[in-house]
């Protein structure tokens, strides 16, 4: 069990919050360990106090405006020990049914909260007769929808195992009373008939039984069939287009720009890729390279020409050197730096726009406020006049206009360790020992501008390093 899961259970108990984990308790141990979300039903009387507990434990709310249901929320928490994210699927009212529409509202939440037992973890769960009825109804309703039928069939083995788990220990008299109280048009024999259909019925039998049950549940349907069909079709179109083109996930209440900076061989690429995997599992997350931005339609021909010129240039040429030297530069070099500044400004502005919509953006490298160092403006106005000065001023202004990140994590490492790491790297065109030493000397003690700036010592076990980085990021999200 995540430590965060235990902390949550303990805090909710201390505050006497009325809640339960209302479904999928067959796999509750796995959910508490972060493998699946926790489906918590919370009493309406305790909503405010419940959310205060979540805030104290540093949970973050996230939403998807295209897939949302009134009375249902999503919160995410960071478990510092494991480095994992715990997803809470919070229900203040029970909306269920087909996953895309959730057109059924079981309005007996208080009855459920009055009939609980304790899981071995300490989390309250409904008595088995309640969970069994709702589980079978949820499964059958899924079989009534063509788009969900396939998924329901894929989970058939798990469904059978969960059905057996719930039947073991179910009090038949309590089940009969529960059906009579809330589903008077569905008798005990009919209910167990649905279980039998799930167990041995054909696909057609399950589909027809699902359709029949939907009619029986008319009392709890708050979306009429015509509107549900429209929503179902809209969701189908959105989900297909999103999977192919947009790849959106949930968004936090505010977006964030994260820049991972630092000298060569500090592990920036490893960190940024790990952060993308970590955050991208649940949230709309982008990873982009600031140092080597993609060309725009405007700059592509010019960058191609520069690439050809650099290929033919001598190793000592200013067109080829990555190490800045003081003094005035040639016009081709100035133009090269101006184009690079434009491409960097364009990518920074583009992804700042995305963060303004609530996305998480991770930059591999970002500009400093220093002149003549890596990833920053290279041209000093004091060396130029005339046309060259105007171009230099334009290059400088593009860097000044670049948006300020929310978080900069500056990775450091002793130069001898950097050289050793670089020699072990498998990389085409790998830098020489001398190049690494010179770059470290020229790019030390850089000044950055961000809302939060942290220096991270990478001369430590990587698991400790990435845990420290994740903790700092999660506090700011």
Residue pairs with C-beta under 8 A, 6 or more apart in sequence:
1 29
1 32
1 33
1 121
2 32
2 33
2 34
2 79
2 81
2 82
2 84
2 86
3 79
3 80
3 81
3 82
4 57
4 77
4 78
4 79
4 80
4 86
5 32
5 33
5 34
5 38
5 79
5 86
5 121
6 121
6 122
7 57
8 53
8 57
8 77
8 86
9 121
9 122
9 123
10 122
11 53
11 56
11 57
12 19
12 50
12 53
13 122
15 49
15 53
17 42
17 43
17 46
17 49
17 50
17 53
18 42
18 43
18 45
18 46
18 113
19 40
19 41
19 42
19 43
19 46
19 50
19 113
19 124
20 40
20 41
20 112
20 113
20 116
20 123
20 124
20 125
20 126
21 28
21 31
21 38
21 39
21 40
21 41
21 119
21 123
21 124
21 125
22 39
22 40
22 41
22 91
22 94
22 112
22 125
22 126
22 131
22 134
23 39
23 131
23 134
23 135
23 138
24 31
24 36
24 39
24 162
25 119
25 125
25 126
25 131
26 161
26 162
26 165
26 166
27 35
27 36
27 162
28 119
28 121
28 123
28 125
29 121
30 36
31 37
31 38
32 38
32 121
32 123
34 79
34 82
34 84
34 85
34 86
36 87
37 74
37 87
37 88
37 89
38 86
38 87
38 88
38 89
39 89
39 91
40 88
40 89
40 90
40 91
41 91
41 92
41 94
41 109
41 112
41 113
42 50
42 90
42 91
42 92
43 109
43 110
43 113
44 92
44 93
44 109
47 92
50 90
54 75
54 77
54 88
57 77
58 77
58 78
58 474
58 475
59 75
59 76
59 77
59 88
60 75
60 76
60 77
60 252
60 253
60 474
60 477
61 73
61 74
61 75
61 76
61 252
61 253
62 74
62 75
62 76
62 250
62 251
62 252
62 253
62 282
62 283
63 73
63 74
63 250
63 251
63 253
64 248
64 249
64 250
64 251
66 238
66 242
66 248
67 100
67 235
67 238
69 95
69 102
70 93
70 95
71 91
71 92
71 93
71 95
72 89
72 90
72 91
72 92
72 93
72 95
72 102
73 90
73 92
74 87
74 88
74 89
74 90
74 250
75 87
75 88
75 90
76 85
76 86
76 87
76 88
76 282
76 283
77 85
77 86
77 88
78 84
78 85
78 86
78 470
78 471
78 474
79 85
79 86
80 467
80 470
80 471
83 278
83 463
83 466
83 467
83 470
85 278
85 281
85 282
87 282
93 105
93 107
93 109
94 105
94 106
94 107
94 109
94 112
95 102
95 104
95 105
96 102
96 104
96 105
96 106
96 134
96 137
96 138
96 141
97 103
97 104
97 138
97 141
98 141
98 142
98 144
98 145
98 148
98 228
98 232
99 142
99 148
100 145
100 147
100 148
100 231
100 232
100 235
100 236
100 239
101 223
101 228
101 231
101 232
101 235
103 221
103 222
103 223
103 228
103 231
104 141
104 217
104 220
104 221
104 222
105 220
105 221
105 222
106 134
106 182
106 220
107 220
108 182
111 130
111 181
111 182
112 126
112 130
115 126
115 127
115 130
116 124
116 125
116 126
116 127
117 124
117 125
117 126
117 127
118 124
118 125
119 125
125 131
127 171
127 174
128 166
128 167
128 168
128 169
128 170
128 171
129 170
129 171
129 172
129 174
129 175
129 178
130 178
131 166
132 163
132 166
132 167
132 170
132 175
133 175
133 178
133 179
133 183
133 191
135 162
135 163
135 166
136 163
136 191
136 194
136 195
136 198
137 194
137 213
137 217
139 152
139 159
139 198
140 194
140 197
140 198
140 206
140 209
140 210
140 213
141 210
141 213
141 214
141 217
142 148
142 149
142 151
142 152
142 210
143 149
143 152
143 206
143 207
143 209
143 210
144 207
144 210
144 211
144 213
144 214
145 210
145 232
147 232
147 236
149 203
149 206
149 207
152 159
152 206
153 203
159 198
160 198
160 199
163 195
163 198
163 199
167 195
172 188
175 188
175 191
176 188
179 186
179 187
179 188
179 191
183 216
183 217
185 216
186 213
186 216
193 209
194 209
194 213
197 205
197 206
197 209
198 206
201 209
214 221
223 231
242 248
247 284
248 284
249 280
249 282
249 283
249 284
249 285
250 282
250 283
250 284
251 283
251 284
251 357
251 358
251 359
252 283
252 358
252 360
252 477
253 358
254 358
255 354
255 355
255 356
255 357
255 358
255 359
255 360
255 361
256 355
256 360
256 361
256 406
256 407
256 473
256 476
256 477
257 351
257 352
257 355
257 361
257 363
257 403
257 405
257 406
257 407
258 275
258 360
258 361
258 362
258 363
258 405
258 406
258 407
258 409
258 473
259 290
259 362
259 363
259 365
259 366
259 405
259 407
259 408
259 409
259 450
260 268
260 271
260 272
260 275
260 362
260 363
260 364
260 365
260 366
260 409
260 411
261 268
261 365
261 366
261 368
261 375
261 408
261 409
261 410
261 411
261 446
261 448
262 268
262 410
262 411
262 412
262 413
262 456
262 458
263 411
263 412
263 413
263 418
263 439
263 440
263 443
263 444
264 418
264 422
264 431
264 436
264 439
264 440
265 413
265 417
265 418
265 419
265 421
265 422
265 425
265 436
266 411
266 412
266 413
266 418
266 458
267 411
267 421
267 458
267 462
267 465
268 364
268 365
268 411
269 364
270 462
271 409
271 411
271 465
271 466
271 469
272 287
272 362
272 363
272 364
273 287
274 466
275 287
275 362
275 469
275 470
275 473
276 285
276 287
276 362
278 470
279 285
279 360
279 362
283 359
283 360
284 358
284 359
284 360
285 359
285 360
285 361
285 362
286 351
286 354
286 359
286 360
286 361
286 362
287 362
287 364
288 347
288 351
288 361
288 362
288 363
288 364
289 363
289 364
289 365
290 344
290 347
290 348
290 363
290 364
290 365
290 366
290 367
290 375
291 364
291 365
291 374
291 375
293 340
293 343
293 344
293 346
293 347
294 343
294 347
295 303
295 304
295 343
296 342
296 343
296 346
298 342
299 339
299 342
299 343
302 335
302 339
303 339
303 343
306 319
306 336
306 339
309 319
309 332
310 319
310 320
313 319
313 320
314 320
315 321
318 325
318 329
318 330
318 333
319 330
319 332
319 333
319 336
322 374
322 435
322 439
323 435
323 438
323 439
323 442
324 372
324 373
324 378
324 442
326 372
326 380
327 383
328 383
328 384
328 388
329 337
329 379
329 383
331 388
334 379
334 384
334 388
334 391
334 392
334 395
335 391
337 377
337 378
337 379
337 395
338 391
338 394
338 395
338 398
341 377
341 394
341 395
341 398
341 399
342 398
344 367
344 375
344 398
344 399
344 402
345 398
345 399
345 401
345 402
348 363
348 366
348 402
348 403
349 401
349 402
349 403
351 361
351 363
352 361
352 403
354 361
355 361
355 406
360 477
363 405
365 374
365 375
366 375
366 405
366 408
366 448
367 375
367 376
367 377
367 399
367 402
368 375
368 376
368 446
368 447
368 448
369 376
369 446
369 447
369 448
369 449
370 376
370 446
370 447
371 377
371 378
371 379
371 380
372 378
372 380
372 442
373 442
373 443
373 446
374 439
374 443
376 399
376 446
377 395
377 396
377 398
377 399
378 395
379 392
379 395
379 396
380 392
381 389
381 392
381 393
381 396
384 392
404 449
404 450
404 451
405 450
405 451
406 450
406 451
406 452
406 476
407 450
407 451
407 452
407 453
407 454
407 472
407 473
407 476
408 448
408 450
408 452
408 453
408 454
409 454
409 456
409 469
409 472
409 473
410 446
410 448
410 453
410 454
410 455
410 456
411 456
411 458
412 455
412 456
412 457
412 458
412 459
413 421
413 457
413 458
413 459
414 459
415 436
415 437
415 440
415 441
417 459
418 436
418 440
419 433
419 436
419 437
422 430
422 431
422 433
422 436
423 433
431 439
451 476
452 472
452 476
454 472
456 465
456 468
456 469
457 465
458 465
